[in-house]
Amino acid sequence: MLQSLHIENIAVIEKADITFDVGLNVLTGETGAGKSIVIDAINAVLGERVTREMVRAGSEQAHVTALFTRLSPAALACLHGLDLREEEDGSLLIQRSITADGRGSCRVGGRPVTVNVLRQLGRALVNIHGQHDNQTLLQPEKHVEYLDKLGNIAPVRQAYYEAYSHLCALHRALRAADTDEQTKARQLDLLTYQIEEIEQADLQPGEEEQLLQRRDYFRHAEKVMQALQKANNAWSGSEDEDGALSRIRTAADAVEESAALLRPLEPLAGQMQQLYLAAQDIEYRLRDAAESAGIDPAEQEQVEDRLDLLRRLKAKYGPALEDVQAFLEAARQQRDAIVQSDEQIRAIREQIGPAQDRTVQLAARLTQARRETAQRFTAEVVRQLRYLDMPDVDFQVAFEKTPLFSGGAEKVEFLIAANPKEPPKPLARIASGGELSRTMLAIKSVLSKEDDVDTLVYDEIDSGISGHAALRVGEKLRETAAGRQILCVTHLAQIAAQGHTHFLIRKTAREGRAYTEVLKLDRSGRERELARIIGADVSQINLAAARELLDKTKN
């Protein structure tokens, strides 16, 4: 249940706090006061699409916070399935922010979530019926969803869908395998050539990186050789000048000669000899480095040829060598599939028969379940419509057999005749706005008995309705709200009077700016608001009519 809603900087609402109750909560107000903005805010906090235009002019961001309590088992299952948890007291706090530049953030129980996660959870918490749902009712392809939902047919439909998908996969595999012999031969020749070309290259992991490093060395080898030669000359000496090694040897011999006469110099003489031996080792290593740094023209050519081969393979089979390897594996599988296609064709054809039979059987089960549900559905909808001031209505569910498709083996369409002695026709052809609204309310009332969502929102369900029909719609909303929560935006006093709780959406102007506030009305406030709805002004006559409406509903 939606216990409270905090709105901040949404359109003309600067700040509003609304505490909803169990039962029927009605929202009324002048046209343009902001009633639909409250519904937009609920949509936003439930993860539905928002735009930056929702942010109040002059504000950097908008916020909506919703507190839910008494979560249904279905809502809890959805919450836990999303790896989220309710509070210790069983409540759940949802927050959404929208910035003026179109960005935003979502939180569930203080934990950041994506909009998609919030949308999944929101649809398990609240069922919103807006004016666009009436248009959905005019789309025959949507009608089967109402039946499947009422009859809890989802398991049968899922089983059928899996069988149908498997059958389609077999047919696709058969078409792929059952190509003509010339096409097979051409494909096999091409695949064989491609496989051999890649296999002969004998690609090795990390090979390209090593080759590139070697080529880079070749490009800088001359500088390396010059540097090593310079080091050698400085260390070992040249024809014109002694090197560091010769000087170290001269110094070591001089110290050793002095140590023979001055014994305290013996440790230093030993160190000098060690230094000379280390200097000799450096000389050998410098010589080896200079010898190994030489360029082998044959090796350089091999490296360039190998890199050129790798470039050609990547140009043909993929941007990277990993893609070339993947292409090779795929080509092998295609080659094997062509070679084995005859066996595959036989195997697939052997599977198609049983798969077809199973799909047809499940389609028949699905059709039977829908027809049984349709009988109960039509009886319930007719009963609801007659209560909603359509006494002569005839509502039917028409079935048209079709070839197997993902949704079954039939098309389903709702037919209605609002007047006696008229044949039922599609809703789109005969239903007026008021009839369509009442039909949707009747269907929603029937489905609500099977619905696990505890909070329903009706945005202007009274479109095209007036008089006694409006009174019946209000009574039906109040009846449906028993044991659950309904939020209803309405322009009709007959419906507003049925509410257990009444909110007035009022717009005012201060300092040249529009402000909308949400007020929870007491009995006196309800009388004045109903009187305003009934007539052009709050006259004594209209007040008396308002009191009578409230007295009849015991509000």
Secondary structure, DSSP 8 states (H G I E B T S, - for coil): -EEEEEEEEETTEEEEEEE--SEEEEEE-STTSSHHHHHHHHHHHTT----GGGB-TT-SEEEEEEEE-S--HHHHHHHHHTT----TTS-EEEEEEEETTS-EEEEETTEEE-HHHHHHHHHHHEEEE-THHHHHHT-HHHHHHHHHHHTT-HHHHHHHHHHHHHHHHHHHHHHHH---HHHHHHHHHHHHHHHHHHHHH---TTHHHHHHHHHHHHHHHHHHHHHHHHHHHHHHB-SSSB-HHHHHHHHHHHHHHHHTT-GGGHHHHHHHHHHHHHHHHHHHHHHHHHHHTS--HHHHHHHHHHHHHHHHHHHHH-SSHHHHHHHHHHHHHHHHHHHTHHHHHHHHHHHHHHHHHHHHHHHHHHHHHHHHHHHHHHHHHHHHHHHTT-TT-EEEEEEEEEEEETTEEEEEEEEEE-STT---EEHHHH--HHHHHHHHHHHHHHHHTT----EEEEESTTTT--HHHHHHHHHHHHHHTTTSEEEEE-S-HHHHTT-SEEEEEEEEEETTEEEEEEEE--HHHHHHHHHHHHSSS--HHHHHHHHHHHHHTT-
